[in-house]
């Protein structure tokens, strides 16, 4: 197919050879399958801020680093340059998170390059070499649901140990990939976490706890459709309690049970949780209706 203008730049730079097809168009980006020598990869083209439906909520961008004090002042003033700098910071957040998490052993697409608003990364595939499906497009047996849920809870822990909270984790941004290991010649299906521009710093964002609890609740609710006993688990508060106490590690044994404190309830936090749940439910219904 004819290369979109922003991918033609990558062809001219020798970063990709050809554009095979468009893979998807989502709320914040378009993704294309591309060829790089003998390898097939994907290129994510971020949409301009005024052309995408996802808004850069203050909760996500709180304490996010920018290049210098001039950029910070421009962002605060809301000038044209400030909006450009904020957009650049938003895009680079996913790139930074991918490199950080891949280095920590989290199963995310391997990033290869980021050039003028285009992220070149691994194409996650199924057993036939086609683009891997999202969890939302797959049904599971109770055993499979329990297995993938446990894997993803471990990934959430690994992410948090690396200082990152996804912030928008659900069945819509997790792929089911087919991988072949040294001792598993037939390969296995395993989840791969994608879409990280809204990832937040666990220690530097005041909303990180709320976002982590929501991420874990989304996993519980989705896999609980196939293994109802998962609906009775409470991994989110347990994980955060270990993290807050400095005791969380990749080897931490979790029970899925948590006894809440009888201390006074933070009504403001409760109301924000309710608002977030309503917004997430509305967004989920919209994604299910539109397939995006």
N, C-alpha and C positions, 0 to 999 in steps of 0.2 A: 504494500500500500504506500501511498505518498506520505512522506514524513511530515508531521505537523511542524510549523516553523520553529518551535522551541526544541524539537528533537533534531531538526536539521542542523542546528548549532552543534549538537553532540556528534553528529556524523562528520561535520566539517572539522571538528577537533580530533577525530579519530577514536572517540570514546565508544561509539557503537557503529555497526556496519549497515544494518538495515532495520526497518520497522516492519514487524510481521503483521500485527493486528492490534486493535484496541481491546483491552481486557475488561475494563469497567470504567464507569464515570460515577464518582461518589459526591458526597456533600462538600468535600474540600479539595479533591484532586481527580485527575484522569490518569489511568494506568495503561501502559502499552507493553506488549510483548516485543522484545527486540533481540537482535542477534549481535553478539560480540565475539568475533572469531568463530570458534567451534561451540561456544556456549550460548544458551538461550537465557536471557535475563528479563527483568521488567524495569520500566522507566516510569516513575511517578511524577507527573507534572502538577505542581500545586496551582490551584486556581487563585486568581487575584481576590483580595478580600471582598471586593464588591460584587464578585461573581460566584460566591459560594454561600451556602445556607448556614454553615457552622460559624458562630460568632466567637471571637476570642474573649471568653468570659474572664472577668477579673480574677475569679477563683483560680483559674489555670495559670494565668500569667503573673500572679503574685510572686515577687522575689526572683523573677526570671532574669538572668544576666543579659546585659546588652554590651556592645563593644566598648563604649567609653561614656564619659559624663555628658558629652555633647549629645550623644544619641539619647541618653536617659532624659535630659532636659527637653529634647524635641518631642519625645514620646509623651512626656508629662503635659506639654503644651498642646499636643494634638495637631501639630503642624503637618504639612504634606511630607516633609522629610521625616518627621517623627512617625507618621503612619507607615512609611516605607521601611524604616528601621524596625518597627514593631512587627511588620510582616516578615522581614528577614529573620528576626529572632524566633518568630513562630515556626517558620519552616526549618530553621537549623535545629530547633528543639528536638524534632524527630530524628534527625541525623545524629545528633549528640547522644540521644537516648539509645539508638540502635547500636552504635559503636560501644557505648558503655555496657549495655546489657549483653551484647554478643561476647564482650570480653569477660563478663561475669559468668558465662555459660548458660544464659537464658536462651531458649529456643525462639529466636526472632529471625527474620530474613537477614542474610548477610549483606551489609551495605558495601558498595564498591566505590561510589563516587557521588559527589553532589556539585552540580554545575549550573549556575544561573537559574535556580528554582526548579531543577530537575534532579530527582534522587534516583540513581541507578543502583539496583539491588537484585538479590537472588529471586528467581521465580520459584515459588513454592509449588510443588507438583504432587499429583496423585500417582497411583501405581501405573497408570498408562502414560505418564509424562505430560498430562494435561494440567492446567491450573487447578490447584487443590480447592475443594469446596469449603465454604464456611460451615461452622458447626450448625448454624441455623438451617442448613440445607440437608442435614443428615439425621437419620434416626439411629438410636442406639439400643442395645440390649441393656438390662440392668447391670450386668457385669462390665460391659464397655463403658457405661456411664460412670460407674464407680472408679474405674481405672483412669479415665480421662480427667475426672474431677480431681482425683488425688494428684495426678501429674500437674494440673494447673494450679492447685493450691501450693504445691512445691515450687512452681515457677513464680507465683506471687511472692512467696517467701524469699526466693533467690533475688527477685527484683528489689524487694524492700531492703535486703542485706546490701544491695548495690546502691541504695539510697534513692530508688525510683518507685513511684506509684503510677500505674498506667493512667488512671483517671477516667477511663471510658471503656473498661473491659466488659465484654459481653459476648454472646454467641455470634454476633455480627462482625466482630473483628478478631476472630480466632479461626485459623485455617486447619483443616485436617490433612496433614501431609503424609506421604508414604516414604519411609526411610528404610534403608538396608544397612544393617550393622555387620560387623565382622563375624559375629556368632549367630547371625540371623539372616541367612541368605534369602529367605522369602520376603523379608521386609515386614515392617509393622506400621500401623497408622498412629500418628501422634500429633498433638496440637502445636501450632506455631502462632505466636502472638504477633499481631500486626497493628498498624495505625497508632502511632505514638506521638503525634505533634502536640497533644494535650498532656503528655506525661509531666508530672510535677516532682520537684525535689522533696523527698520525705521530711527532711529536717528543716527546710527553709520555707515551706508553705503551710500556712495555718489551717488549710482545708484538707491536708493530706490524709488525716485520719478518716474524715468523712468519706473521701473518695475511695480509700482502700476498703472501707466497710461496704460501700456500694458495689465495688468491683467484685468482692467475694460473695456478696448476696446475689449478684447477677449469675455467677457460676452455680451457686446453690440452687437457685430457682430454675435455671435451665436444665441442669442434669437431674434435678429432683423430679422432673416430668417422667423420667425413665427409671429412676431408682428413688422412690418416695422417701426412703429413710434419710436421704441426704437433706431433706427439707427440715429435719430436726437438728441439724448441725449448726454450730456457731463458731466457725473458724475465724471470721473477721476480727471480732474483739479479742480472741485468744492470741492471734498473730500480733495485733497491735500492742497488747499488754506485754508480750515478750520483747517487742521492739522498744517500747518506752522504757522498760527496765534494763535495756542493754543486754538481754539474754538471748536474743534471736540470732540463730545461725542457720546455715543450710542443713545442719544435722539435727535441729530442734525437733523433738517428737511432739506432734500435735494430737489432741484428742477430739477436737470438734466440739468440746464442751467449754462453757465459760460461765462463771458465777459473777453476776453483776454486783457492783458496790451499791450499798444503800444510801450513798451520799446524795445530796440534792441534785436534781436533774437540771441540766442546762437547757432551759426552755427554748432559747434561741437556736441552739444546735438541733433540737428536736424538730422545730418548725422548718429549719433549712433541710433536714432530712426528708420531711414530708413534701416540701416543695420540689426537691430533687427527684424523689420517687415519682411524683406526678409528671414532671418534665420528662423523665426517662421513659415512663410508660407511654406518654404521647409520642415521643421520638421513636420508640420501638414499634408502635402501631403504624406510624408513618413509613418506617423502613419496610415493614411487612407488606404494606399496601403497595409501595412503589418498587420494592425489590432492590433498593439502593442501600 
